[in-house]
């Protein structure tokens, strides 16, 4: 190892991370409790440590120095000195090479070794002991990056919320089995750029791709020992660096090229981000980054015994966003991805944690306030997963204005209704109108409710209609993992079936669920593969299945092709009729000035739903009449949208539904029937006629206006 460079200069405490200025590199690292920081330089492959340099300056809790002859491509890490006092929350150990939290690129894979741990495994004092083995050979290294990239002249996409349809997918899984993607590019950013793959996604009519985590993450040791890995990636170790395995070229510019291709295709990119915890786990986890840099600052520790971690994330540790420098790191990360990488928004995993103080969730938490006032972050899409594992962690509807939220109540109610459960109609009315009971407050808009039937976590759409129970045996946890509350129904046979009647019913139920999703007010989210009925063979927790079970299978049969066509038709109807995606909540009140009611709920006899109808536990059919004359904005004037009638029948028998008479109309025109998905009739039906609604089916009608 070479001697310390005498030409190291003081540098600057800002910006944090490794910043190349065209002549040299400034290194800056936050640590409030360290006593010394060494910068360790490695060869290009990160195999050999060639030099250690003590950072010469400490300003406002930032250690910093400037190397005038360093350049992009330089591989480095840190060794941080300070007290090893676990009972006081301090776990400094300079024998452990540490990743720069602000590293824009990582080199090498984590190789599990006892040397990664700050304590001696097997020692009678457990994590109170001190391990002197060097971890450098086993930990990924940080790399100085040149941010230069030519983006071209394209303006940001900025899809309005009322036109947004999310398509949730996995960066690796979406292309691993796609026949048009070259094998060497599958599972990477370059794979997602493939024109044929993007053509399919764009042809659906969705507006925005939402990717599962792409930040650098760690594969859990216990999974690797079983021959599996952390496929989903909810185990971040670097908030600025793309996961190295997702870069076929090994260059960060590949991610930027992917973003440019998506934007050229008219698609937004939303990233699923995990700022609630890191891959370092609890007190018995490895020392990879923040634990060794300043454990007491980065993590929330038990107030009565700071040896242990608060575990609101359920993964062993919880980041402390109430600390100003941790908050700065997270917001710096978000701004970096929004500006330098040009992503269009973020979905926040376990977002309640990000708004949690010691006494619970607070919508005025400094993180939520920072996002709202930030000139960059306030303009991108912010979507919360509004729950965590801590006390009071379920916060659906509790986030402040400007945020959208995953609405699992929509998922549960839609599944229960079409499953045939009783007593669902009253709640269904709320869910179809963007869950105004949760979100219609403080000027929030219907887009705040992100509606979904399925997501990466849980059954796929086909599995919802094919399994009564989870089948997670492949995860090697004796089928104990994953939820038991799937609100699913196998329709007479567990798993695949050759019975044509069962197959047809399942297909109709998938069409019903898709139509409910895409005709409801709010922001719909579609899970990749649901448009053609992808299965995970009943596995509802495929987080560790990096194989054909989780990858999207593009070998689509005739049934799947028919479902794709139906999904495209649903999305086309949603786009064609703005009343299906209004920016104001439907409330069902009569507007005396305009003489209209925005939404009217109808019983099968054509009359408005009564209290008795709403509380009838056996009722499973109702109509939703959306009046196009209703006030579309805050201005007191009538709307000019089409008037639509949606009929939903979850009963196992046909129901005669009396088509209502509506002012300024002459008849009803059928737009869609889930029982006859290929029918494209413009047949008119007279007011007062009885329409026989098929068992378990959904219909959409448009009002034929007088004179048309």
Buried (B, 14 or more C-beta within 10 A) or exposed (E): EEEEBEEBBEBBBEEBBBBBEEEBBBBBBBBBBBEBBBBBBBEEEBEEBEBBBBBBBBEEBBBBBBBEEBEBEBBBBBBBBBBBBBEBBBBBBBBBBBBBBBBBBBBBEBEBBBBBBBBBEEEEEBBBBBBEBBBBBBBBBBBBBBBEBEEEEEEEBEBEBBBBBBBBBBBBBBBBBBEEBEEEBBBBBBBBBBEEBBEBBBEBBBBBBBBBBBBBBBBBBEBBEEEBBBBBBBBBBBBBBBBBBBBBEEBBBBBBBBBBBBBEBEBBBBBBBBBBBBBBBEBEBBBBBBBBBBBBBBBBBEEEEBBBBBBBBEBBBBBBBBBEBBBBBBBBBBBBBBEBBBBBBBBBBBBBBBBBBEEEBBBEBBBBBBBBEBEEBEBBBBBBBBBBBBEEBEBBBBBBEBBBBBBBBBBBBBBBBBBBBEBBBBBBBBBBBBBBBBBBEEEBBBBBBBBBBBBBBBBBBBBBBBBEEBBBEBBBEEBEBBEEEBBBBBBEBEEEBEEEEBBEBBBBBBBBBBBBBBBBBBBBBBBBBBBBBBBBBBBBBBBBBBBEBBBBBBEBEEBBEBBBBBBBBBBEBBBEBBBBBBBBBBEBEEBEEBEBBBBBBBBBEBEBBEEEBBEBEEBBBBBBBBBBBBBBEEEEEBBEBBBBBBBBBBBEEBBEBBBBEBEEBBBBBBBBBBBBBEEEEEEEBEBEBBBEBBBBBBBBBBBBBEEE
